[in-house]
Amino acid sequence: MTLLNYNRRFLFLPTMLLAATFASAQIPNDSIVADFRYFIHQLEATHPDPYTNYGGKAFFHRAAHETLWSLKDDSVTTREELCWRIRAFLAPLRDGHTQIHYPETQGSFSLVPIRFKAVGDGLFIRRLPDEHQQLIGSRLVGIENVQTKDLCEEMMKIYPAENEIGKLANICGHGHQPVVLGRIIPGLRQDTITYHLMTPEGNTVCLPLPLISVEQWKEWNNGQMVQENRFPTENLTYTFTDKQKYTMYFRSTSIMARDNIEYMYQAGMNYYDDLKYCYDKVYHRPMPSDTLKAIASLPSFSEEFEKMLQQMKRNKSENLIIDLRGNGGGWTPITYPTLYQLWGDGYLQKNFQNYLYRLLSPLYMQKINTTLEQFNARYHTNYEFGDYTFYESDEKTQAVTDETRTRFVSNSMSCIQDKLAKQNGQPVYTPKHIYVLADADTYSAAFHYMFYLWKMGAKIVGVPSSQAPNTYMEVTQFTLPRTRLEGSISNSMQLFLSADDPCAKQLIPDILLTYDDYKRYNFDSQAEVLYLLDYIKAQ
């Protein structure tokens, strides 16, 4: 369904984009201006449609020139301020995959010990210091003198949102970061920030919280997470939730595994960063110094999924829960084999009615480690830079043949192609009921996985994703030559639903949890799982 590297890691990384309290290194203004010009050039050359959301090409360039002249008029000379100006310029694009990363600056940082949860009807507090535990579950009314609704709109000026839940997710990601709040709230104090709350009982509370260092914040946040671990938490882990083994719980924190790393290694792509990311951020374990051993030691997505299905088959388990909460994505193709394992030929002949338009650019060719000439030779085409490739679902469902299966298996991004071949169109096991747990942070490749499971008949449970079904997609990395700021640009556009579909911008779960549902489970960190287990019992 795609060529290569559909979604590299994206929002899975914790949003810890911070600023130093001391003055940043000065850079000549003409270098700042030149880097912004370079960025606009790369954006136009790489993005499938940078113009429409600005009102057209002329208005896109008008916005670009306004930013350019502001950089000159304000004599901007720091990487940090250039980053903020580019973010403000990009916000109208409403593209969560096109972004610029805040530079890592040495110095003293500060954060607020508070975390939020976005649900379909607002925000509530999900983590606080021990002395304020009685306020867990309180709705966020505002921060300092700015109400939550206005915070959402103001944050949209520096961070994009693809739908309504995305606006709330922005506050979840940045509402504890003074460096961000300071761009929105004039005169923000640098020692204490006040949060205005409404408790579950309906009382209003002003909660001033002191700023703490990043090291203290990480220790506090990690300690809170340890207390919440009652179900498997590591990527690609699973367990039965009941003694009778009727219900299996499968956890996926990232669409990153050995399968995509091996693919990158064999394709001659730059795999090391993704490999290190897997060990540091996904599996949280030391990476072996031997690179080949490090790759081989990672679990395989399709291999672990096959083992899990075999257990379900032996026990004739009826229910499968696939937990994609907080999963920010990775490589979509490593999920396709699991769909084949679940449905066999039923998956291969399914018409998902989706469309993908990809723009060919120098940055894209650099990403997939090839040249335009090599690309054309491989696919027997004569593309030029600026051309699009088009993937469109067949209008009619085609019968599955041996050739179809062989082609699918040979092209699969899987470490167990031999086992996939032995299926010969049959599923490993198809549970009677499949449920997908989702939240606002189920994003990118994780959203794709959720969507394909849903189209195959699974039920989505929880909170809408902050990614739109119809949106820009894939990340193509770039580095600004003078300031060395890094970021990514979408290089494709996906249309998963018709434009007039009410879910085209925000896919509503089949079982949508509201604030009252979380309240019923005492705002437990595993409220979605507990709700679903009760739902299954009731069936």
MOBELNOR-V790708 format. One record per pair of residues at least 12 apart in sequence whose C-alpha atoms are under 8 Angstrom apart, sorted by sequence separation. I is the first residue (numbers start at 1). J is the second residue. D is the distance in whole Angstrom. If there is no record, write none. Layout:
i=I j=J d=D
i=I j=J d=D
//
This chain:
i=87 j=99 d=7
i=114 j=126 d=8
i=115 j=127 d=5
i=124 j=136 d=8
i=125 j=137 d=5
i=155 j=167 d=8
i=178 j=190 d=8
i=194 j=206 d=6
i=195 j=207 d=5
i=238 j=250 d=4
i=372 j=384 d=7
i=409 j=421 d=6
i=438 j=450 d=8
i=476 j=488 d=5
i=477 j=489 d=7
i=87 j=100 d=7
i=114 j=127 d=6
i=115 j=128 d=7
i=124 j=137 d=5
i=125 j=138 d=6
i=194 j=207 d=5
i=195 j=208 d=6
i=237 j=250 d=6
i=238 j=251 d=6
i=261 j=274 d=7
i=372 j=385 d=8
i=475 j=488 d=5
i=476 j=489 d=5
i=86 j=100 d=7
i=113 j=127 d=8
i=114 j=128 d=5
i=124 j=138 d=5
i=125 j=139 d=6
i=153 j=167 d=8
i=194 j=208 d=4
i=195 j=209 d=8
i=236 j=250 d=7
i=237 j=251 d=5
i=261 j=275 d=6
i=436 j=450 d=7
i=475 j=489 d=5
i=476 j=490 d=6
i=517 j=531 d=8
i=113 j=128 d=6
i=114 j=129 d=8
i=124 j=139 d=4
i=125 j=140 d=7
i=152 j=167 d=5
i=155 j=170 d=7
i=193 j=208 d=6
i=194 j=209 d=6
i=236 j=251 d=6
i=237 j=252 d=7
i=406 j=421 d=7
i=474 j=489 d=8
i=475 j=490 d=5
i=476 j=491 d=7
i=513 j=528 d=8
i=113 j=129 d=7
i=123 j=139 d=6
i=124 j=140 d=6
i=152 j=168 d=6
i=155 j=171 d=8
i=192 j=208 d=6
i=193 j=209 d=5
i=235 j=251 d=6
i=236 j=252 d=5
i=405 j=421 d=8
i=474 j=490 d=5
i=475 j=491 d=7
i=83 j=100 d=7
i=122 j=139 d=7
i=123 j=140 d=6
i=192 j=209 d=5
i=193 j=210 d=7
i=234 j=251 d=7
i=235 j=252 d=5
i=236 j=253 d=8
i=436 j=453 d=8
i=473 j=490 d=5
i=474 j=491 d=6
i=67 j=85 d=7
i=83 j=101 d=7
i=122 j=140 d=8
i=152 j=170 d=7
i=192 j=210 d=4
i=193 j=211 d=7
i=232 j=250 d=8
i=233 j=251 d=7
i=234 j=252 d=8
i=235 j=253 d=5
i=447 j=465 d=7
i=472 j=490 d=6
i=473 j=491 d=7
i=474 j=492 d=6
i=67 j=86 d=8
i=83 j=102 d=6
i=152 j=171 d=7
i=191 j=210 d=6
i=192 j=211 d=6
i=232 j=251 d=6
i=234 j=253 d=7
i=235 j=254 d=6
i=275 j=294 d=8
i=405 j=424 d=7
i=472 j=491 d=8
i=473 j=492 d=5
i=151 j=171 d=8
i=191 j=211 d=5
i=233 j=253 d=8
i=275 j=295 d=7
i=405 j=425 d=7
i=447 j=467 d=7
i=472 j=492 d=6
i=473 j=493 d=5
i=190 j=211 d=7
i=257 j=278 d=7
i=472 j=493 d=4
i=473 j=494 d=6
i=67 j=89 d=7
i=80 j=102 d=7
i=256 j=278 d=7
i=436 j=458 d=7
i=438 j=460 d=7
i=443 j=465 d=7
i=471 j=493 d=6
i=472 j=494 d=6
i=80 j=103 d=7
i=362 j=385 d=7
i=434 j=457 d=8
i=435 j=458 d=5
i=436 j=459 d=6
i=437 j=460 d=6
i=438 j=461 d=6
i=439 j=462 d=6
i=440 j=463 d=6
i=442 j=465 d=6
i=443 j=466 d=7
i=444 j=467 d=7
i=470 j=493 d=8
i=471 j=494 d=6
i=40 j=64 d=7
i=79 j=103 d=7
i=360 j=384 d=8
i=361 j=385 d=5
i=434 j=458 d=5
i=435 j=459 d=5
i=436 j=460 d=5
i=437 j=461 d=5
i=438 j=462 d=5
i=439 j=463 d=4
i=440 j=464 d=6
i=441 j=465 d=6
i=442 j=466 d=7
i=443 j=467 d=6
i=470 j=494 d=6
i=471 j=495 d=7
i=64 j=89 d=7
i=360 j=385 d=5
i=361 j=386 d=6
i=433 j=458 d=7
i=434 j=459 d=6
i=435 j=460 d=6
i=436 j=461 d=6
i=437 j=462 d=6
i=438 j=463 d=6
i=439 j=464 d=6
i=440 j=465 d=4
i=441 j=466 d=6
i=442 j=467 d=8
i=469 j=494 d=7
i=470 j=495 d=4
i=63 j=89 d=7
i=256 j=282 d=8
i=359 j=385 d=8
i=360 j=386 d=6
i=435 j=461 d=7
i=438 j=464 d=7
i=439 j=465 d=6
i=440 j=466 d=5
i=469 j=495 d=7
i=470 j=496 d=6
i=359 j=386 d=6
i=360 j=387 d=6
i=438 j=465 d=7
i=440 j=467 d=8
i=469 j=496 d=5
i=470 j=497 d=7
i=254 j=282 d=7
i=359 j=387 d=6
i=360 j=388 d=6
i=469 j=497 d=7
i=155 j=184 d=7
i=253 j=282 d=7
i=359 j=388 d=4
i=360 j=389 d=7
i=444 j=473 d=8
i=470 j=499 d=8
i=154 j=184 d=6
i=358 j=388 d=5
i=359 j=389 d=7
i=444 j=474 d=8
i=37 j=68 d=8
i=357 j=388 d=6
i=358 j=389 d=5
i=36 j=68 d=7
i=302 j=334 d=7
i=306 j=338 d=8
i=357 j=389 d=6
i=358 j=390 d=7
i=151 j=184 d=8
i=262 j=295 d=7
i=301 j=334 d=7
i=302 j=335 d=7
i=305 j=338 d=7
i=357 j=390 d=5
i=261 j=295 d=7
i=301 j=335 d=7
i=356 j=390 d=6
i=357 j=391 d=6
i=469 j=503 d=8
i=470 j=504 d=6
i=471 j=505 d=8
i=33 j=68 d=7
i=302 j=337 d=6
i=306 j=341 d=7
i=355 j=390 d=8
i=356 j=391 d=5
i=469 j=504 d=6
i=470 j=505 d=6
i=302 j=338 d=6
i=355 j=391 d=6
i=356 j=392 d=7
i=468 j=504 d=7
i=469 j=505 d=6
i=258 j=295 d=6
i=301 j=338 d=8
i=355 j=392 d=5
i=468 j=505 d=4
i=469 j=506 d=7
i=33 j=71 d=7
i=54 j=92 d=6
i=258 j=296 d=7
i=354 j=392 d=6
i=355 j=393 d=6
i=467 j=505 d=8
i=468 j=506 d=5
i=469 j=507 d=7
i=32 j=71 d=8
i=33 j=72 d=7
i=53 j=92 d=6
i=54 j=93 d=7
i=146 j=185 d=7
i=258 j=297 d=8
i=353 j=392 d=7
i=354 j=393 d=6
i=467 j=506 d=7
i=468 j=507 d=7
i=53 j=93 d=5
i=145 j=185 d=8
i=258 j=298 d=5
i=353 j=393 d=5
i=466 j=506 d=7
i=53 j=94 d=8
i=144 j=185 d=8
i=257 j=298 d=6
i=258 j=299 d=6
i=259 j=300 d=6
i=352 j=393 d=7
i=353 j=394 d=7
i=465 j=506 d=7
i=29 j=71 d=8
i=257 j=299 d=6
i=258 j=300 d=5
i=259 j=301 d=7
i=351 j=393 d=6
i=353 j=395 d=8
i=464 j=506 d=7
i=465 j=507 d=7
i=29 j=72 d=7
i=50 j=93 d=7
i=257 j=300 d=5
i=258 j=301 d=7
i=351 j=394 d=7
i=464 j=507 d=6
i=32 j=76 d=7
i=257 j=301 d=6
i=351 j=395 d=8
i=464 j=508 d=5
i=32 j=77 d=7
i=120 j=165 d=7
i=123 j=168 d=7
i=256 j=301 d=8
i=351 j=396 d=8
i=463 j=508 d=8
i=464 j=509 d=6
i=29 j=75 d=6
i=32 j=78 d=8
i=36 j=82 d=8
i=119 j=165 d=7
i=122 j=168 d=7
i=351 j=397 d=6
i=463 j=509 d=7
i=29 j=76 d=6
i=32 j=79 d=8
i=118 j=165 d=7
i=235 j=282 d=7
i=350 j=397 d=7
i=462 j=509 d=6
i=29 j=77 d=5
i=234 j=282 d=8
i=235 j=283 d=7
i=349 j=397 d=6
i=461 j=509 d=5
i=464 j=512 d=8
i=28 j=77 d=6
i=144 j=193 d=7
i=234 j=283 d=6
i=349 j=398 d=6
i=460 j=509 d=5
i=461 j=510 d=6
i=462 j=511 d=6
i=463 j=512 d=6
i=27 j=77 d=5
i=32 j=82 d=7
i=36 j=86 d=8
i=118 j=168 d=6
i=143 j=193 d=8
i=144 j=194 d=5
i=349 j=399 d=6
i=459 j=509 d=7
i=460 j=510 d=5
i=461 j=511 d=5
i=462 j=512 d=5
i=463 j=513 d=6
i=26 j=77 d=5
i=27 j=78 d=6
i=118 j=169 d=6
i=143 j=194 d=6
i=144 j=195 d=6
i=349 j=400 d=6
i=459 j=510 d=6
i=460 j=511 d=6
i=461 j=512 d=6
i=462 j=513 d=5
i=26 j=78 d=5
i=27 j=79 d=8
i=117 j=169 d=8
i=143 j=195 d=5
i=144 j=196 d=7
i=348 j=400 d=7
i=459 j=511 d=7
i=461 j=513 d=7
i=25 j=78 d=6
i=142 j=195 d=6
i=143 j=196 d=6
i=24 j=78 d=6
i=118 j=172 d=7
i=141 j=195 d=8
i=142 j=196 d=5
i=24 j=79 d=8
i=116 j=171 d=8
i=117 j=172 d=6
i=140 j=195 d=7
i=141 j=196 d=5
i=142 j=197 d=7
i=345 j=400 d=7
i=24 j=80 d=8
i=116 j=172 d=5
i=140 j=196 d=6
i=141 j=197 d=5
i=115 j=172 d=7
i=140 j=197 d=5
i=141 j=198 d=7
i=348 j=405 d=8
i=139 j=197 d=6
i=140 j=198 d=7
i=138 j=197 d=6
i=139 j=198 d=5
i=115 j=175 d=8
i=138 j=198 d=5
i=139 j=199 d=6
i=19 j=80 d=8
i=115 j=176 d=7
i=138 j=199 d=4
i=139 j=200 d=7
i=114 j=176 d=6
i=137 j=199 d=7
i=138 j=200 d=6
i=113 j=176 d=7
i=137 j=200 d=6
i=236 j=299 d=8
i=96 j=160 d=6
i=112 j=176 d=5
i=135 j=199 d=6
i=248 j=312 d=7
i=91 j=156 d=6
i=92 j=157 d=7
i=95 j=160 d=6
i=96 j=161 d=7
i=111 j=176 d=6
i=112 j=177 d=7
i=236 j=301 d=7
i=91 j=157 d=6
i=94 j=160 d=5
i=95 j=161 d=7
i=96 j=162 d=7
i=111 j=177 d=5
i=112 j=178 d=8
i=462 j=528 d=6
i=91 j=158 d=6
i=93 j=160 d=7
i=94 j=161 d=5
i=95 j=162 d=6
i=110 j=177 d=8
i=111 j=178 d=6
i=237 j=304 d=8
i=245 j=312 d=8
i=461 j=528 d=8
i=90 j=158 d=8
i=91 j=159 d=5
i=92 j=160 d=7
i=94 j=162 d=5
i=110 j=178 d=7
i=236 j=304 d=7
i=88 j=157 d=6
i=89 j=158 d=8
i=90 j=159 d=8
i=91 j=160 d=5
i=236 j=305 d=8
i=246 j=315 d=7
i=248 j=317 d=7
i=88 j=158 d=4
i=90 j=160 d=7
i=91 j=161 d=8
i=238 j=308 d=7
i=245 j=315 d=7
i=246 j=316 d=7
i=247 j=317 d=6
i=250 j=320 d=7
i=252 j=322 d=7
i=253 j=323 d=8
i=87 j=158 d=5
i=88 j=159 d=7
i=246 j=317 d=4
i=247 j=318 d=6
i=248 j=319 d=6
i=249 j=320 d=6
i=250 j=321 d=6
i=251 j=322 d=6
i=252 j=323 d=6
i=253 j=324 d=6
i=260 j=331 d=7
i=461 j=532 d=8
i=87 j=159 d=7
i=245 j=317 d=6
i=246 j=318 d=6
i=247 j=319 d=5
i=248 j=320 d=5
i=249 j=321 d=5
i=250 j=322 d=5
i=251 j=323 d=5
i=252 j=324 d=6
i=253 j=325 d=7
i=255 j=327 d=7
i=246 j=319 d=6
i=247 j=320 d=6
i=248 j=321 d=6
i=249 j=322 d=6
i=250 j=323 d=6
i=251 j=324 d=7
i=253 j=326 d=7
i=254 j=327 d=5
i=255 j=328 d=8
i=256 j=329 d=8
i=84 j=158 d=7
i=247 j=321 d=7
i=249 j=323 d=7
i=253 j=327 d=5
i=254 j=328 d=6
i=255 j=329 d=5
i=256 j=330 d=5
i=260 j=334 d=7
i=252 j=327 d=7
i=253 j=328 d=8
i=254 j=329 d=6
i=255 j=330 d=4
i=256 j=331 d=6
i=259 j=334 d=6
i=337 j=412 d=7
i=254 j=330 d=6
i=255 j=331 d=6
i=336 j=412 d=7
i=337 j=413 d=8
i=255 j=332 d=7
i=337 j=414 d=7
i=256 j=334 d=8
i=334 j=412 d=8
i=255 j=334 d=7
i=333 j=412 d=7
i=334 j=413 d=5
i=341 j=420 d=7
i=344 j=423 d=7
i=255 j=335 d=8
i=333 j=413 d=6
i=334 j=414 d=6
i=344 j=424 d=8
i=345 j=425 d=5
i=24 j=105 d=8
i=112 j=193 d=8
i=344 j=425 d=5
i=345 j=426 d=6
i=341 j=423 d=8
i=344 j=426 d=5
i=345 j=427 d=8
i=337 j=420 d=7
i=343 j=426 d=7
i=344 j=427 d=4
i=17 j=101 d=8
i=18 j=102 d=7
i=343 j=427 d=5
i=344 j=428 d=8
i=17 j=102 d=6
i=20 j=105 d=6
i=22 j=107 d=7
i=340 j=425 d=8
i=341 j=426 d=8
i=342 j=427 d=5
i=343 j=428 d=8
i=17 j=103 d=8
i=18 j=104 d=8
i=19 j=105 d=7
i=20 j=106 d=7
i=21 j=107 d=7
i=22 j=108 d=8
i=341 j=427 d=5
i=342 j=428 d=6
i=343 j=429 d=8
i=10 j=97 d=7
i=17 j=104 d=8
i=18 j=105 d=8
i=20 j=107 d=5
i=21 j=108 d=6
i=340 j=427 d=7
i=341 j=428 d=5
i=342 j=429 d=6
i=343 j=430 d=6
i=20 j=108 d=6
i=21 j=109 d=7
i=341 j=429 d=7
i=342 j=430 d=5
i=20 j=109 d=6
i=342 j=431 d=8
i=19 j=109 d=7
i=18 j=109 d=7
i=129 j=220 d=8
i=437 j=528 d=7
i=437 j=529 d=8
i=113 j=209 d=7
i=112 j=209 d=7
i=113 j=210 d=8
i=127 j=224 d=7
i=112 j=210 d=7
i=113 j=211 d=7
i=269 j=367 d=8
i=112 j=211 d=5
i=113 j=212 d=7
i=269 j=368 d=7
i=111 j=211 d=5
i=112 j=212 d=6
i=269 j=369 d=6
i=352 j=452 d=8
i=110 j=211 d=6
i=111 j=212 d=5
i=268 j=369 d=7
i=110 j=212 d=5
i=111 j=213 d=6
i=267 j=369 d=8
i=110 j=213 d=4
i=111 j=214 d=6
i=352 j=455 d=7
i=109 j=213 d=6
i=110 j=214 d=6
i=113 j=217 d=6
i=108 j=213 d=7
i=109 j=214 d=6
i=112 j=217 d=7
i=111 j=217 d=7
i=350 j=456 d=8
i=113 j=220 d=7
i=113 j=221 d=8
i=347 j=456 d=7
i=367 j=476 d=7
i=367 j=477 d=7
i=320 j=431 d=6
i=302 j=414 d=6
i=303 j=415 d=7
i=319 j=431 d=6
i=322 j=434 d=8
i=324 j=436 d=7
i=325 j=437 d=6
i=326 j=438 d=8
i=364 j=476 d=6
i=301 j=414 d=8
i=302 j=415 d=7
i=303 j=416 d=6
i=318 j=431 d=5
i=319 j=432 d=6
i=320 j=433 d=6
i=321 j=434 d=6
i=322 j=435 d=6
i=323 j=436 d=6
i=324 j=437 d=6
i=325 j=438 d=5
i=326 j=439 d=7
i=328 j=441 d=6
i=329 j=442 d=7
i=332 j=445 d=5
i=363 j=476 d=7
i=300 j=414 d=7
i=302 j=416 d=7
i=317 j=431 d=7
i=318 j=432 d=5
i=319 j=433 d=5
i=320 j=434 d=5
i=321 j=435 d=5
i=322 j=436 d=5
i=323 j=437 d=5
i=324 j=438 d=5
i=325 j=439 d=5
i=326 j=440 d=8
i=327 j=441 d=6
i=328 j=442 d=6
i=329 j=443 d=6
i=330 j=444 d=7
i=331 j=445 d=6
i=332 j=446 d=7
i=335 j=449 d=7
i=339 j=453 d=7
i=363 j=477 d=7
i=300 j=415 d=6
i=313 j=428 d=8
i=318 j=433 d=6
i=319 j=434 d=6
i=320 j=435 d=6
i=321 j=436 d=6
i=322 j=437 d=6
i=323 j=438 d=7
i=324 j=439 d=8
i=325 j=440 d=8
i=326 j=441 d=5
i=327 j=442 d=5
i=328 j=443 d=5
i=329 j=444 d=5
i=330 j=445 d=5
i=363 j=478 d=7
i=313 j=429 d=6
i=319 j=435 d=8
i=321 j=437 d=7
i=325 j=441 d=7
i=326 j=442 d=5
i=327 j=443 d=6
i=328 j=444 d=6
i=329 j=445 d=4
i=330 j=446 d=7
i=332 j=448 d=7
i=312 j=429 d=8
i=325 j=442 d=6
i=326 j=443 d=8
i=328 j=445 d=7
i=329 j=446 d=5
i=332 j=449 d=7
i=310 j=428 d=7
i=324 j=442 d=6
i=328 j=446 d=6
i=329 j=447 d=7
i=309 j=428 d=7
i=310 j=429 d=7
i=312 j=431 d=8
i=327 j=446 d=6
i=309 j=429 d=6
i=306 j=428 d=7
i=324 j=446 d=7
i=324 j=450 d=8
i=364 j=491 d=7
i=360 j=491 d=8
i=359 j=491 d=6
i=358 j=491 d=6
i=359 j=492 d=6
i=358 j=492 d=4
i=357 j=492 d=5
i=358 j=493 d=6
i=356 j=492 d=7
i=357 j=493 d=5
i=356 j=493 d=6
i=357 j=494 d=6
i=356 j=494 d=5
i=355 j=494 d=6
i=356 j=495 d=7
i=354 j=494 d=7
i=355 j=495 d=5
i=354 j=495 d=6
i=355 j=496 d=6
i=354 j=496 d=5
i=353 j=496 d=7
i=354 j=497 d=7
i=352 j=496 d=8
i=353 j=497 d=8
i=263 j=413 d=7
i=260 j=413 d=6
i=259 j=413 d=6
i=260 j=414 d=8
i=259 j=414 d=5
i=259 j=415 d=6
i=258 j=415 d=8
i=15 j=173 d=6
i=15 j=174 d=7
i=18 j=177 d=7
i=19 j=179 d=6
i=18 j=179 d=6
i=255 j=445 d=7
i=255 j=446 d=6
i=254 j=446 d=7
i=12 j=254 d=7
i=9 j=256 d=8
i=13 j=281 d=8
i=169 j=440 d=6
i=169 j=441 d=8
i=166 j=440 d=7
i=165 j=440 d=7
i=169 j=466 d=7
i=228 j=525 d=6
i=228 j=526 d=8
i=165 j=464 d=7
i=166 j=465 d=8
i=165 j=465 d=7
i=166 j=466 d=4
i=165 j=466 d=5
i=166 j=467 d=7
i=164 j=466 d=8
i=163 j=466 d=6
i=162 j=466 d=6
i=163 j=467 d=7
i=161 j=466 d=7
i=162 j=467 d=6
i=163 j=468 d=7
i=162 j=468 d=6
i=48 j=357 d=7
i=162 j=471 d=8
i=48 j=358 d=7
i=48 j=359 d=5
i=47 j=359 d=7
i=46 j=359 d=6
i=12 j=326 d=7
i=46 j=360 d=7
i=12 j=327 d=6
i=13 j=328 d=8
i=46 j=361 d=5
i=12 j=328 d=4
i=45 j=361 d=6
i=46 j=362 d=8
i=11 j=328 d=5
i=12 j=329 d=7
i=45 j=362 d=8
i=46 j=363 d=7
i=10 j=328 d=6
i=11 j=329 d=7
i=46 j=364 d=7
i=9 j=328 d=7
i=10 j=329 d=6
i=200 j=519 d=8
i=9 j=329 d=6
i=10 j=330 d=7
i=119 j=439 d=8
i=8 j=329 d=7
i=9 j=330 d=4
i=42 j=363 d=8
i=118 j=439 d=8
i=119 j=440 d=8
i=7 j=329 d=7
i=8 j=330 d=5
i=9 j=331 d=7
i=118 j=440 d=7
i=7 j=330 d=5
i=8 j=331 d=6
i=6 j=330 d=8
i=7 j=331 d=5
i=6 j=331 d=6
i=7 j=332 d=6
i=5 j=331 d=6
i=6 j=332 d=6
i=5 j=332 d=8
i=6 j=333 d=7
i=5 j=333 d=8
i=2 j=333 d=8
i=1 j=333 d=8
i=45 j=386 d=7
i=165 j=506 d=8
i=163 j=505 d=6
i=164 j=506 d=8
i=120 j=463 d=6
i=162 j=505 d=7
i=163 j=506 d=6
i=119 j=463 d=6
i=120 j=464 d=7
i=118 j=463 d=8
i=119 j=464 d=8
i=5 j=368 d=7
i=4 j=368 d=7
i=96 j=467 d=8
i=97 j=472 d=7
i=95 j=471 d=7
i=96 j=472 d=8
i=97 j=473 d=6
i=95 j=472 d=6
i=97 j=474 d=7
i=98 j=475 d=7
i=97 j=475 d=6
i=103 j=485 d=6
i=137 j=519 d=7
i=102 j=485 d=8
i=103 j=486 d=8
i=101 j=485 d=7
i=100 j=485 d=7
i=101 j=486 d=6
i=137 j=522 d=8
i=100 j=486 d=6
i=101 j=487 d=5
i=137 j=523 d=6
i=100 j=487 d=4
i=136 j=523 d=7
i=99 j=487 d=6
i=100 j=488 d=6
i=2 j=391 d=8
i=98 j=487 d=7
i=99 j=488 d=5
i=1 j=391 d=8
i=98 j=488 d=5
i=99 j=489 d=7
i=97 j=488 d=7
i=98 j=489 d=4
i=97 j=489 d=6
i=98 j=490 d=5
i=120 j=512 d=8
i=97 j=490 d=6
i=120 j=513 d=7
i=121 j=514 d=6
i=122 j=515 d=7
i=119 j=513 d=7
i=120 j=514 d=6
i=121 j=515 d=7
i=95 j=490 d=8
i=119 j=514 d=6
i=120 j=515 d=8
i=119 j=515 d=7
i=126 j=523 d=7
i=126 j=525 d=7
i=83 j=485 d=8
i=79 j=483 d=6
i=79 j=485 d=7
i=48 j=472 d=8
i=12 j=441 d=8
i=11 j=441 d=7
i=11 j=443 d=7
i=11 j=444 d=8
i=10 j=444 d=7
i=7 j=444 d=7
i=7 j=445 d=6
i=6 j=445 d=8
i=39 j=480 d=7
i=38 j=480 d=7
i=47 j=489 d=6
i=48 j=490 d=7
i=46 j=489 d=7
i=47 j=490 d=5
i=48 j=491 d=6
i=46 j=490 d=7
i=47 j=491 d=5
i=48 j=492 d=5
i=49 j=493 d=8
i=35 j=480 d=6
i=46 j=491 d=6
i=47 j=492 d=7
i=48 j=493 d=6
i=35 j=481 d=7
i=43 j=489 d=7
i=35 j=482 d=6
i=35 j=483 d=7
i=32 j=482 d=8
i=31 j=482 d=6
i=32 j=483 d=7
i=31 j=483 d=8
i=27 j=483 d=8
i=10 j=475 d=8
i=7 j=473 d=7
i=8 j=474 d=7
i=7 j=474 d=5
i=8 j=475 d=6
i=6 j=474 d=6
i=7 j=475 d=6
i=5 j=474 d=8
//
